[in-house]
Amino acid sequence: MQIELKGRNVPVTDELREHVRKRFAKVDRQVNDSAQLEVELFRERNPSVPDKERVDVTLYMKGITLRASDNSRDMRHAIHLCEQELSRQVKRHCDKRRKRREFRHHESFGAEGASVTI
């Protein structure tokens, strides 16, 4: 999985890059190598906004695009929340594909079994 990290009003340090890479390692194991992950880090400059740190994550996979966004007072916590949400979405998508594949597989066995017994 390719990870692209962008910062708006936030300096993208090597420490942040490493944190994002470690956090999204679970998602990396769930998707294939052609997937692209785009992580955007924002810092709101409005003093009336309590959760100034915002993270938007977009995962581009074959045939589907998954998105997660979260705000927090700490950038690392916002990254963690986005990772959890995206991981849940990826798991749901993979389970849905697996169930469809199993259903077609069982359906084809049922049709072949019926034709053999007749």
Backbone torsions as a table, in degrees:
resi	resn	phi	psi	omega
1	MET	NA	133.8	178.2
2	GLN	-93.8	133.9	-178.9
3	ILE	-114.9	126.1	176.0
4	GLU	-114.6	124.5	-176.1
5	LEU	-114.2	125.7	179.9
6	LYS	-123.7	144.5	178.1
7	GLY	-125.3	131.6	175.0
8	ARG	-116.7	115.4	-175.1
9	ASN	63.5	18.5	-179.9
10	VAL	-135.5	127.8	173.3
11	PRO	-74.5	128.5	-179.7
12	VAL	-88.4	103.5	-178.0
13	THR	-93.2	166.8	176.4
14	ASP	-63.5	-33.2	178.5
15	GLU	-63.1	-43.2	177.2
16	LEU	-66.3	-40.7	177.7
17	ARG	-59.1	-44.9	-179.5
18	GLU	-65.9	-39.6	179.0
19	HIS	-63.4	-43.6	178.7
20	VAL	-63.8	-43.3	-179.8
21	ARG	-61.6	-43.4	179.4
22	LYS	-67.4	-42.0	-177.7
23	ARG	-64.1	-40.8	-175.1
24	PHE	-93.7	15.3	176.5
25	ALA	-64.6	-35.3	178.7
26	LYS	-64.7	-43.3	177.7
27	VAL	-64.6	-38.0	179.3
28	ASP	-60.1	-38.1	179.1
29	ARG	-70.5	-25.3	-176.2
30	GLN	-85.7	-20.5	-176.4
31	VAL	-113.8	167.9	179.6
32	ASN	-82.9	175.1	-173.8
33	ASP	-71.1	-20.7	-177.7
34	SER	-80.9	-5.0	-180.0
35	ALA	-70.4	147.4	178.6
36	GLN	-123.2	130.9	179.5
37	LEU	-111.9	126.6	179.1
38	GLU	-115.4	119.2	-178.3
39	VAL	-114.9	123.0	178.5
40	GLU	-115.5	126.0	179.8
41	LEU	-106.4	129.3	-179.0
42	PHE	-124.8	148.5	170.5
43	ARG	-127.5	118.2	179.2
44	GLU	-76.7	136.4	-179.3
45	ARG	-97.7	1.7	-179.5
46	ASN	-78.1	120.3	-177.4
47	PRO	-69.1	-17.4	180.0
48	SER	-83.3	-7.6	179.3
49	VAL	-89.4	117.6	-177.7
50	PRO	-71.9	-39.2	180.0
51	ASP	-97.4	91.4	-171.8
52	LYS	-81.7	-23.3	-176.6
53	GLU	-92.0	128.0	179.8
54	ARG	-130.3	139.6	178.5
55	VAL	-126.6	127.8	173.4
56	ASP	-114.6	129.6	-178.5
57	VAL	-124.3	131.9	177.1
58	THR	-127.9	127.4	178.7
59	LEU	-113.3	117.9	178.6
60	TYR	-99.2	116.3	175.9
61	MET	-122.3	172.2	-179.8
62	LYS	-64.6	113.1	175.4
63	GLY	87.0	-5.7	-177.6
64	ILE	-152.3	149.4	174.8
65	THR	-125.3	126.0	179.9
66	LEU	-112.2	140.6	-178.1
67	ARG	-131.7	148.3	173.4
68	ALA	-145.1	145.1	179.7
69	SER	-145.6	141.2	179.8
70	ASP	-153.9	152.5	176.8
71	ASN	-116.3	150.1	176.6
72	SER	-161.9	171.1	176.0
73	ARG	-81.0	-20.8	-178.9
74	ASP	-120.3	134.7	-177.8
75	MET	-62.6	-41.8	-179.4
76	ARG	-63.1	-38.8	179.0
77	HIS	-67.2	-40.1	177.7
78	ALA	-63.7	-39.1	176.7
79	ILE	-63.0	-42.9	179.6
80	HIS	-61.6	-44.7	180.0
81	LEU	-63.5	-40.5	178.2
82	CYS	-66.1	-39.3	179.3
83	GLU	-62.7	-42.3	179.0
84	GLN	-62.8	-45.0	-179.7
85	GLU	-64.2	-45.1	-179.3
86	LEU	-67.1	-38.7	178.0
87	SER	-62.0	-41.0	177.8
88	ARG	-63.3	-42.4	179.9
89	GLN	-65.6	-41.9	179.9
90	VAL	-64.6	-43.2	179.6
91	LYS	-61.6	-43.5	179.5
92	ARG	-62.9	-42.9	179.7
93	HIS	-64.0	-44.9	-179.4
94	CYS	-66.3	-39.2	177.8
95	ASP	-64.8	-39.0	178.7
96	LYS	-62.8	-44.3	178.7
97	ARG	-65.0	-40.6	-179.2
98	ARG	-63.9	-42.5	179.9
99	LYS	-64.6	-41.1	178.0
100	ARG	-62.8	-41.9	-179.6
101	ARG	-64.8	-43.2	179.1
102	GLU	-64.7	-39.8	-179.7
103	PHE	-62.7	-44.7	178.2
104	ARG	-64.9	-37.4	-179.9
105	HIS	-65.2	-46.3	179.0
106	HIS	-67.6	-36.5	179.5
107	GLU	-64.2	-40.8	-179.7
108	SER	-69.7	-35.6	176.2
109	PHE	-67.0	-37.2	178.6
110	GLY	-64.6	-39.6	-179.9
111	ALA	-69.3	-40.0	179.3
112	GLU	-69.9	-39.6	-179.8
113	GLY	-64.7	-37.0	-179.8
114	ALA	-69.0	-38.0	-178.2
115	SER	-73.0	-28.5	-179.6
116	VAL	-75.1	-37.2	-176.3
117	THR	-78.3	-18.2	-177.6
118	ILE	-79.8	NA	NA
